[in-house]
Structure formats: structure tokens, C-alpha cells
Amino acid sequence: MLRLLLFRRWQSHRWQQGRATIFIAASVFVGAGLFSATRPATRLENLTRDWRFLLRGPRPPENPIVIIAIDNATLDDPKFAEPLVFWGFHHAKLFKILHEFGAKAVGFDIVQTLPLADYADPNPDQAEAQALATMPEMVFSFSRSALPNGFVKSEPNQQLMMALTIGRGQSGFANTSPDADGVVRQSTLRDVDGSLSLALQVAATATGKKPRFAPNAVTLGKRTLTLDDEYHCIINFAGPDGTFSRISYRDLLRHPAAFAGQIKNSICLIGTTGYEFQDYHLAPFAQRGKNSRGHLMAGIEIQANALQTILNGDGIRRSGAATIWLCIALAVVFSTPFCWLPKIYFVIPGLLALALCWTAVCVLAFTRAAWQLPLIPVLAALAANGFLLTVARLRLENSQKKWTEELFGRYVSPAVLEHLQRTPGAVELGGRRQVVTVLFSDIRSFTEISEKLEPEQVTQFLNDYFEKMVEIVFDNGGTVDKFVGDGIMAVFNWPIEQPDHARCAARTALQMQDQVAAAQTQWQRTGFANLQIGIGIHSGPAVLGNIGSKRRMEQTAIGDTVNVASRLESLTKQIATPRGILISATTAQAIGDDFALLPAGETEIRGRQKNIALFALDAPTGEKSC
């Protein structure tokens, strides 16, 4: 009969396990697939793309792209002291140099919309236009601004545009396309009105090929780039700011012959890198940027990366919806068996191994084939499937444990029952030493007030009082160790470490006093009028851990630090302070200048050879929060 009961129970358990597995796996598959299309998932996936770039590391540019940089050295030169809009004579000289040295294409990433005929004589635009009229390799930039009814172009002034047309040059928009988090990861190659981007127009000029657009793709010569519905191409960044060769605008005008070999048959991009122009943007390689701005990349460097991506045809390929759903399905299928391993403590290592393997596959696909396989949805599926199946397993095993106890408890010895249930042994007692800040608070004359009231009134007041005080402790990251009558003992820097635990305790004390003052009217109706509390705070080492016996224990803090904090709270009855708060010199030193402190003398503490200096806590001097 016992064997029959065991067999039937085993069949029921296996049926429940299979049903739960199918339901959870299907739910995780659908949930992770839907999650992959949400904005948070897309944003997280973009961040993993930045991480993949950093793992891949910088790569030398494969195309002869040279940046002519209007850098800080140029701006500091007295010869370039006039505003950039009046640099037409410098630009004209630069264009002639690039043309004579045989540059394949020249991209000019500076928008000059203001006509200068009425502002300068001789007119710098005229000199610049004369140079443009002989340069078919020239590509000027314009900007576009989004309006409710479409985009508005800000093109170079009429004289420059006319010269550009005469010289058979081109123009393209130079706007960046940052994501929602402000990081530039992609380039818009075509506008809604058919205008091309500066990078694509320069690539077309350099290759002599006309871009051919197809649904979600653009072809330039033999290279094809994948685009989304808005003509966005994910830039395959070569490296951090400074990866592409740079020539100072000033140096090129001063010593042109020194750069003739570098410019010949190269694609030149002219733009600003001086910090005063603020043409810097967040980019995937920003963390390793070599410029002094550190986390930013110059706009002209982003244009160079976009240009190289177009010329190489190696834009980062996104995974389509079908690929994402397939990867999620594989994650669910492979992770499910791990959740039912014989030993439950193998589950997490197994799932971590799967996650690491998939991460390695994503990194290899990205570095070797510029293919961004989905990482966040797959990791979410692994985590959700593992968590939910483990919870289901624990519930089933707990149910099985209770059934086993009910069935066998009357028939077998406790030792056999324990073996059947496979439970761990008793909790071990122990502790560790750590520096903490301890806060004690106590209500003044509570016993005298409570003796005059009904027990229900006292209970109602204490519940409300503790609710408010505990919430303040929790908000500042503290732990309520225990309630001692109407007193509260709170510990900071345990069990979670808090580097600024002393400051958090001080802020807690002030907020508790503020709360007491604010609730006076409410508590007066319950019989507690003119309520006052005293608070003592001390920082120092304490022993933390499970204290007690195997049948009854609690996690608490013990030691001299606790005793001193309790003593300081008691002293608030004897020492007058502005806010009823006393802190030790150790705590005062830890909080520094963040709070106003008043000397409150010294006191003798039983068991200590030296007196302790006291300070009255008055008010915070800053707005920092814990």
C-alpha cells in the first residue's frame, strides 16, 4: 500500500512538473518576445552594442580619410582671430590646396547661411565662391530642423550655392541622429525630401557612383548597406575620437607642401574640433576618447566613421523580428532542462553558463560579421525562465515535503523523515565585526503619559509613532534592529554597506525630530501632547550576526558602540540641545561639514578610560540625500 501511494504521488508530481514547465516556458517565450519590441529593451540593447564595440576594440581606418580640423591651435592663432563666418579667404586658400594636391573628395562640415556682401569689403564669400566654382569634388553641408509640418533646410548662402552649382559640387545634410539616450549610434542617409547626408554624398563623389535606394537598403557601387524604414544606418565605428588622421587647419595653410602626400587621393573632411564650437557628441567609443573632453566625440569624427561605414558597406546589421523570436525560443528550450537538474544548486551555475555562452556568441558575431544578435531579450528569457521554473520547482518540492511529512511522520523515525525531506541542517550561529553607526531614540516621559491613558490609546499611538519613525529609518538606508518599549534602535551600514552611514544616521535623526514636530496636532488628540524625543548616535565597530539559540535567535548588533549610543540617548535628558540630538566625536568627524554641530562638553562612559566628546546636531548644511 505504501509503495502504491508513493507511485501515485510520483506520477502526480511528474504531471504537475510537466504542466508547469510547458505553461511557464510558453509564457516566457511570448513575454520575452513582446518585451524585445519595447523602448526599454531597445535602449538596453543599444547599450550592449556600445559594450560590444569596446570589447572589439579600435580598428585602423581602411579608407584614406583625412580630417582637416579647425582645432584649438588654429583658434588660438592671431591670424584666425576673426569669427568663423569671415574665414572665406582662408577657406578659398584651403580649397585650392586640396584641389591642387589631388583630393578625391572634400566634405565641408560648416554651414554658412549668412551672406557677407553687406558686412565685409572685400567680401570673403566671393573669394570662397571663386574657389568652389572650380571644384567638382566639393561637398558642402547644410542643416535641417524638424518642424510640425516637416523639415526646414539651412543651406549655404546664395552666392556659395551658385558657385557650388557652377563647379558641379554637391551638398548634403550634416545633422547627427542621436538615440533617446543622447548617444549617436546611427546615421540618417536620406531625408524625406530625397536629400542625401553629407557622408553619403561625399562617398558618392569619391567613388563616382550614384546611390541606389531599395526598401531597407542602399547600394553604392558594389557595396550595399542595410537601412531601417527611416533610412538609418548603424555606424560601424572604427574607434574613439582621434582614430582618423587629422591635419590642423592652421598647419595645412602654413606648410601645405608637408601634407601633399597625405592629401593625394584622400577623402578630406573639413570640420571643427575646437571646444568652443561645442560640436561634440556621445558615441559608443566615448569612454576611451583621447580628447580632453574624455567621454565625447567630435562631430566631424562621427562623419568620418559614417563615411567609412558607407564605403566599406559594413554597417552593423540588426537582427530582424524572426531572428529575435528564434533566439528567444532557443534560450527557453536550452534553459528549461537546467532548471530541473537533480541538485537545485546547479541551476544558477548552469543558467550563468548558458548566458555566458550566448554572450560570447553575440560578441563573436559582432566582431567577425558586424551582426548584432539579440542579447537583452535572450538574457531576459533565460532569467525569467530560470526564476519562474525554480519558483515552481520549490513550490512543488515544498508541497512534496509537506505530503511526505504528513504521510510518513506517524510511521518512521525523525531521522528517516529528515532524510526523505532532504532538508539542510540547523542554522549555524556566528557573526562578523564591522564599523556601523547606531542610533537610539526614546520618548520623553512616556511612562507618565501612558499611565493616564487607556491601553487602546497607547497602542494606537505607538503603532502610528513607530510607523512614521521606521519609514524614516528605511528611507535613509538604515535597519531597525529592535524596539525597546517606546525606544527604537537603528543600525546603519548593515546589512548593506553605506559609505556615508554616519551622515545617513544624522539625517535620520533630524527627520525624526521634524516628523515629531509635524505630528503634534494629530497625537494631541490621542492624549500625547507636547511630545518630545531624545536621540543618541555613535559610530564604531560592532559584532553583527545571529545571536541566540538554535530554537530562538535574531540578527542584531552588540558591543561597546551600541552601549555608547544608548548612553548618549539617555544624556539628552540632562544636556540641553537645540534638537534633542547628541552625537559622539567619532560620528561628528565622519559627517564632516554636512551638518551644523555645537560642542556639548564631554561625558564619562562606564568601562572606558577616556571621556567622550559630545556634539549637538543642529541642522544639515547641504541637500545631499542617502
Buried (B, 14 or more C-beta within 10 A) or exposed (E): EEEEEEEEBEEEBEEBBEEBBEEBBEBBBEBBBEBBEEEEBBBBBBBBBBBBBBEBEBEEBEBBBBBBBBBBBBBEBEEBEEEBBBBBBBBBBBBBBBBEBEBBBBBBBBBBBEBBEEEBEEBBBBBBBBBBBBBEBBBBBBBBEEEEEEBEBBBBBEBBBBBBEBBEBBBBBBBBBBBEEEBBBBBBBBBEEEBBBBBBBBBBBBBEBEBEBEEEEBBBBEBBBBBEEEBBBBBBBBBBBBBBBBBBBBBBBEEBEEBEEBBEEBBBBBBBBBBEBEBBBBBBBBBBBEBEEEEBBBBBBBBBBBBBBBBBBBBBBBBEEEBBBEBBBBBBEBBBEBBBEEEBEEBEEBBEEBBEEBBEBBBEBBBEEBBBBBBBBBBBBBBBBBBBBBEBBEEBBEEBBEBBBEBBEEEBEEEEBBEBBEEEEEEEEEBEEBBBBBBBBBBBEBEEBBEEBEEEBBEBBBEBBBEBBBEBBEBBBBBBBEEEEBBBBBBBBBEEEBEBBBBBBBBBBBBBBEBBEEBEEEBEEBBBEEBBBBBBBBBBEBBBBBBEEEEEEEBBBBBBBBBBBBBBBEBBEEBEBEBBBBBBBBBBEBBEEBBBBEEBEEBEBEEEEEEBBBBBBBEBEEEEEB
